[in-house]
């Protein structure tokens, strides 16, 4: 990916540069003010931007929103993420200085299959948009709130696959990073929810081999991060004999 760095701390930009380059991506510009970042966006048309919210000569909040609206993938990397109210607009929000989570977010973006596979705020009809291959509504955010995930689960059909991933001996930060990595290795119309240290994934209109493929891709993405937490997964294919809700409850708790 072609990435720009937007941070007013020159020393931190050196660290960010090394993180991005080490992961095989190209830095095409650096900006220490919002004003200079706008010029970079126009001149370079980058694939992604890493944005600090506390920029001078303009607003990092506005920069993140404008970059996303222009089709640039955005990772907000800031110590002030609690003040950012447009999380659904950007691709990832990472607390500075959690470089492990930042690495996972960068890997998530690079694992996305297509440039257009992203979620954008301002699309009021997003819930009604349907994937051409499945005729199912697309998720409204990368990692969904429980209500949205349960609604999708209630509309699941036989042949869909429910998958659970449990992260072991770890923290919520690691679980959030695993969720970001998981979003990067599933398809646009698949659904994902995180609750504490557990991920729930609904694979829509998939083949029986899909869970194994997802686990393999997730392993590759996770191994590329600095986290060393272990995770385990299990799955079930939905059938006519069991409701999606019952399948969820049965699979939710790992076997003793």
Secondary structure, DSSP 8 states (H G I E B T S, - for coil): -EEEEE-S-HHHHHHHHHHHHHTT-EEEEEESBHHHHHHHHHHH--SEEEE-S--BSS-HHHHHHHHHHTT-EEEEEETTGGG---TTTSSEEEETT-HHHHHHHHHHHHH-SSTT----TT-TTGGG-B-TTT--B--SSSSB-HHHHHHHHHT--TT-EEEEEEEES--HHHHHHHHHHHHHHS-TT-EEEEETTEEEEEE-S--TTHHHHHHHHHHHHHHTSS---EEEEEEEE--TTS-HHHHHHHHHS---
